Structure formats: structure tokens, C-alpha cells
Amino acid sequence: MLRRNRGIQTLYKRGGLYLLGIIVLFISIGILTTIKPAYRLSSEVITNLTSDIDSSTFLYLLGMENRVYREAYPDDKRMPNISSALLQVATSVKPNDPRSLLGNELPGFSEFDSRILIAGEGTNYTNLPMESSPPLEDVLKDRDAVVKETEEDEEVDKEQNEETKDTPTTGDRDVVYIYNTHNRESFLPHLPGVTDPNQASHKEVNITMVSDRLAESLEKNGIGTSVDDSDIMSILNGKGWGFGKSYDASREVAAEALATNKEIQYVFDLHRDSIGREKTTKKLNGENYARIMFVVGLEHPNHEKNLKIATELHHLIEKKYPGLSRGVITKAGAGVNGIYNQDLTENALLVEVGGVENNMDELYRSADAIADVFSEFYWDAEKVDANAEGE
């Protein structure tokens, strides 16, 4: 009799738990279907939560229900740690990567949350590109600047003019578009009395001069190029926006250019790094060059196409100018833009050219080197496309 009573009590308890579970389920469904769309778990939110989890984890979970998926599970993969995956989804902390915890807790540490896809010579997590974020009023300040035109530039111009007489040309088509989101990024060697990298900005002597040089070199190689001269910093000021919305302002400019010129095939956004010259300078054939690095944002669907061209150009540059490229890095997550307007076209690149302590001679040499390599890349691609169409 006692055993029977215990059985009945156990049955009641289980029934109560089942009933409670059903009630909770229906309440949850009711909440999820009645709350405002802005607070629902959209596919985008779920994608962001799970984007850093190894895809083999999901394959393993499917394999637990369907043996067909288990057969497709890679032999070299260990069984995933489900508890670690759940912790990562819930907290964005990766158990095997302390940077994910530090990046959430220490101001500014999220800068190191980039991923090195391809490491150039000497590139590691201690010398990744650093973007200064000065107050907009500091960027807009008037400063003295000095730039000397050298005889070397004139000699290079003569040599390039002689070499490009028989080169192919895009004619009147501008197929490359160059702009500068942080257009007032300048260089300490040309700013007398300025020593703080966060103060290295100027309305004329800045990264746009490197863009102009790159465009000139591309034109001499037959590639029609346009350089946008919009002062993004003034646009920010006019809209009452802070420095952090630079990419929003430059997006409007780049999107309009792409909409009005359907001939554009490649888009470059040139920047300069904020770290010292020992990390951003390379001596080649007795001359100093400003090193470059490619940055690709991961927070848009077509980032793999941007990565492809960045990777190809890195390898081509390394082949012809060993050590000039610092590599290819990707950025995503809190504290960074993660898109960099690269969703506008699959052939968009953000290129860090030199650093705050490089001078114009070094920067111009690098611009010429980029144009040299890119021109070969461009014309080779054109030949391939022409052959494909002929077939």
C-alpha cells in the first residue's frame, strides 16, 4: 500500500512538471509572438550570436539526430565542447581566447580583437593597425604643414612616361575609384611642432595626397582613376556627427559615386596607421617605403569576395616587393565598424598606407608600388575576361 501511494505521488509530480512545462512553453510562445519586432530574435541577431562558433559544431549536432550528417563529420575534428559553445553564445566570451573577455571589459582593448588572416613580415597581435579616434574639433583645427617637392619625383615621372607609351588603356572610363574616409589623417614629419599622433591631422597635407599619387600612377599605367575630394570631416561637422560616424558619412559619398558611374570596378579607401615607423617602414633596394596592410570587414554577406582580392594583391605585392605588405586582417564585433562600406561592391578594399611617422617620399614610393602591382593584376584579369568571352 505504501509503495502504491509513493507511485501515485511520483505520477502526480511528473504530471505537474509536464503541465508546468506546457504552461511555460505557451507563455513563451505568446511573449515571442506579441512583442514588438524590434525586440524579437531576428535571423540577423542569431547569426551574430553564432558567427564565431566552429561550423563543425552544428554539423555534429545534426549528426546526433541523423546519421548521414555524422558520416560527413571531418575525421580530423575532435568532438566539440557543447558547454563552451553555449557559454560563447550566452556571453560572447571564447574560453580559448582571453582577448574576447578583455575586449569586453577593458576600454580600447577591442582594437586587438582583429583576426590576422595573412601575416606579413613581423605582423602579430602587438602591432595591428590602430585607428586614432580624436575629437572632431581637434581634427578640424588649423595647423602648419610643410611638404618639399623632390627631384626624385620628377625623375620618376619621366621614367614612367617613357615606360607607358605602349601600355593598354581604359580610355575615358574611370574604372578605379579612390576615397578617404579619414581624409585629414596626416603625418608627423610634415607637421612642425606636433608630436602627438592623435593631433596629426591637416586639411591639405594628409592621406589624400597619397590617393592622388596612386591615381596618377594608375593613370600612367592606362587605368582610368577618379579620386573623390570630399572633406568627410567637414561633412561630419555639418551634420553634427562625431568622428565615430566617419564611415556613415563616407558611405553616402561612395554610394553616390557608384550609382553615377557604372564603369567603376574597384574601390579603394586609403588610410594611414597610428603606430610608429619601425613597424610601418621597409627598406627595399636602398629606399624606404611605407608598408601597407589590407583590412576587410566581416559583417556583411559578401566579405569573402573582398577577402579574395585582398589576398591576391598581398601575394602579388610580396612577390615583387618583399616585406612591403604587412598582411591581411579582418575586423568584426563590438568596438569596430565591421563593414567599412565594403558591402557596396565586391571589389572594395580598405588599405592602410604607412603610419603617422612616415614621410611623403616613403608614401609616394608605396603608392607607385601599389599601382605597379595592381596594374599587372588588372590587365591580367582583363585578358582572362576577354578570353572567356571569346570562347
ABEGO torsion letter per residue (X at the ends): XAAAAAAAAAAAAAAAAAAAAAAAAAAAAAAAAABBAAABBBAAAAAAAAAABBAAAAAAAAAAABAAAAAABBAABBBBBAAAAAAAAAAGBBAABAAAAAAAABBGAAAAABBBABBBBGBBAAABBBBBBBBAAAAABBBBBBBBBBAAAAAAAAAAAAAAAABBBAEABBABBBBBABAABBBAAABBGBABAAABBBAABBAAAAAAAAAAAAAAAGBBBBBBABBAAAAAAAAGBBAAAAAAAAAAAAAAAAAABAABABBBBBBBBABBAAAABBBBGGBBBBBBBBBBBAABAAAAAAAAAAAAAAAAAAAABBGABAEBBBBBEBGBAGAGGAAABAABBBBBBEBAABBAAAAAAAAAAAAAAAAAAAAAAAAAAAAAAAX
